Amino acid sequence: MRVRTVGRMMAAAIAVWVWGASSAPAQYSSGNFKLELYNSTGTIPLNGGTFVANQLSSGAVDPAGPTASDYFLVRVYLYQLGGSPSMNTSGMAGVGARLNYANTSGSGTPVAKVPAASSANIISGQTVNQYDIITRNGTGSTTDTTSSASITTGLFDPGDVVPLPGDNGDSGRFLIGTFKLQAQGQGGAINVTVVDPFSGTNFQVGPNPPASDGTVGGPGAGPLTNIDNFLTDYSTPPAFDHFTLTVVPEPTTLALCGFAGLGLVLRRRKKA
């Protein structure tokens, strides 16, 4: 397994890689691909829903009550809604996704966030044929995950095996990665949206036609195709998966608020 973390510049470079003989051009149009949000097992779509941060990956409510360590796991998939070739046979030579999150009140530090731009909090979706370019970021190309986190992945050379949806038992959808959103201890709610992480540089359908040995540049391989412009992000109107995550304050926070309120009442009574 080859896993290397490099800068965005190398990730962008995969956008222009082309190997192999000429073949029929890919047939895609606007809206043929969509980034979609699911729960930790990929069985429940999150789009348009409202969820609680202390619903752990099993869906069970934490019996001890919410704390700063409570988390919510979010899977991001790339879905193919139309066009050819199918990612089921050509695979994906490069993918990426960004989660943006902000308080529903429109102000303040988000009540839940991805703790850090690390492999423990942003997990690549591929475990069989892994990408050898994996870049994790916060806002833009920084490591600041206060309001945003992303992953971009790609293949480095023509001998790399192209990851397929079937590597994870899927068809028509490709697991990009799993993000861990962690409650920060205070109550409130955030809106979470998935978007293209860096416009124009991330999404590469594998060789068309595929190489006979399954690699990017092996026998019979056609060229790669950049599909960023065919995401629903750039449709008219654009379409983005999103959901609301509610965080209940920690019990200690609630208790402190209660004591503060009681003190205020007693103070007022004393003055009266």
N, C-alpha and C positions, 0 to 999 in steps of 0.2 A: 504494500500500500504506500503510495507516494502522497504525502500531504505537506505542502509548503505554504507558508503565509507570505505574501508579497504585497507590494503597494498597488494602488488603484491603476497606476500607469500600465502595469503588466496585464491586469485584468482587462483594461481597455484594448490592449493589443490583440486579444483573441478575436475582437470584432472584425478584423480584416484577414484572418487566416483563411486560406483556401487551398485545398489539396485535391489531387486526383484529376481524373479526366472529366470533360464536360458532360453534362447530363441535362435532362429536361428541367427547366426552371421550376422552383417551388411555386405552388399556387396557393397563396394566402391573401386575405383581405382584412380590412379593418374589423377589429373585434373577434378575430379567430382565436385569441388567447386571453386568458384572464387569470389574475392572481386571486386565490380564494383562501379564506380562513376557516380552519377546523379545530376541533378539540384535540387533545393529546394523542388520541388513538385514530384520528382521521375519520371518525364515524358520525360526528355531529357538526353540521355547518354552523358557523357563528354569525354569519352576515345578518345584520339587522337585529340581533338579539341583545339581551341584557343579562349579565352574569355577575356572580359574586366572587370576590377574590379568594375567599377561603373555601371555595369549591375546588378541591384538589384534583389531581389528574384522574382520580377514580370517579369524580363527580360527587363524592360524599362531603357533607359539611363538616368542617373541623370541629369536633365536640368540645375542644378546649376554648373555642372562640378565636377570632382572628387576631393575629399578632404580626409584627413586622416581618416575620419569616414566611408568612403565607404567600402562596404563589399561584399563578395560573399559566398553564402551558398552552401555547398556541402554535399549531402547525400551519405552514404556508405551502400551498400547492400551486403549480402552474397547470391550468386546465386548457386542453385544446378543444375548442368548440366547433372548429371547421377547418377546411383547407387541407392541402396535401403537400409533402408526405406526412404520414402520421408519426408522431413522436414515439409511438410504440415500436416502430421498426428502425427509425433513424437515430433515436436517442436525443440527448441534449448535451451539446458540447460546452455550454455555459449558461448559468441561470443566476438570478439574484432576487432579493426582496428587501423592502424596508418597512418597518412598523413605525408609524408616527402616533404619538399619544399626547393628549392634553386634557386638562380638567374640563368637565362639561360647563363649569362656571365661567370658563374663559380666562381665568387668572390663577396665579399661584403655581408653586411647584407641583407637578403631577403626583397624585396620591399613590400611584403604582408606576413602576418603570422596569426596564431591563437593567439589572444591577451593574453590569459591566460588559464591554465589548470583548467577551472571552468565549472560548469553546464550551465552558460550563453553562453559559447563559444563552448562547446562540449556536445551536447544534446543527451541523450539516446533515442534510437528509439522506446522503448516500453512505452506505456501509459496505457495499459489495465492490463496485468499480468506483473508487473514490476519485474526486477531483484533486489535482495537485496544486491548484491555485485556490486558496481559501482566504478571503479578506473579510474581517469583521470590523464595523465602524459604529460610531455614534452619529451625531449630527454631521452631515457632509462626510468629509474624510477624517474627522476628529474621533477621539475616543469618548466624547461626552455623550452619555446615554440618558441624560435628563429627560429628553422629550422625543428621542428617535434612536433606532438601532437598525443595522442592516447587515446582510451577508451577501457577498458576491463570490462566485466560484467559476472555475474554468479548467480547461485542459491545456497542457504546456507544449506537447510535441505530437507529431503525426503518429507516433507509436502508441499513444494512449488509447485505452479501451473506452468507448463511449458509453456513459451511464444510460440505462433505459428505465422507463417506468416499471417494467416487470421485475427489476432488481428488488423492488420493495413490494412486489405482488400487486401492483397497480396497473390500470389500463386507462389511457386517455388523460391521466393526470400525473404530474411529476412532483415528488416531494422535494421542495427546496431546502426547508429547514424547520426547526422548532425553536421558538423564542420563549424565554422564561420571564414573565412579568411578575414582579414581586411587590407586595404591599409595603408602603413606607411607614405604617403605623398610625396615620391620621385618616379620618373618614372623608368620604367624598366619592366622586365618580370620574372616570376618564373615558373619552372617546378614542377608540383605537382604529386606525386605518392602515391598509397595506397598499404600497405603491411601488413603482419601478424605482430602484435605488439610485441609479445614475443613468439618466436618459441616453439611450442609443448605444450602450456599451456592454450589455449584460447577457442578452438572450440569444443563444445560438442553437438552431436545430442542427443535429448531426449530419453526416455526409448523405447526400442524395445523388445516386443510390448509396446505401450503406456498403462499407468495405466487407469483403468476404470473411475477414478475420475479426471483424467487430471493432477495429481501431479507427481512428480519425483519418489516417492517410494510407491505409492498407490497400490491397488489391481491389480494383474496381470502384474505389471510393469516389464519390462526386464531391462538389463543393459544399461548404457550410453556408447557412442562410441566417442572416440577422433578422430577428422577428420583433424587435422592440416596437416598431411602428404599428404592429398588428395587435398589440395589447389593447384591452378595453380602456386602459388609462388614457389612450389617445383617440378613442372613438368620439363621435359627435351625437349626443353628449357623452362625456367620459363616464365610466362606471368603476367604482372602487368598492371592495368588500370592507365592511366596518362593523363594529359592535361596541357596546358600552360595558365597562367593567366597574362594578360598585365595590368600594372598600368600606367596611364597618370599622370604626375606631377600636383600638385595643382596649381591653377591659380596664387597664391602668389609666388610660387616657380618659375614659368615661368617668372613672372614679375621681380623678383630679378635677374634671369639669363639674362633677357633682359637689365636691367640697368647695370649689370656688363659688358656685352658685349659692350654697348654704351660707358661706361666709358673707356674701353680699346681702343676703336676706337678714342675717343677724345684725349686720352693721346698720342696715336701714332701721331695724326695730329699735336698736340702741339709741339712734339719733331721735326717733320719734318719742 
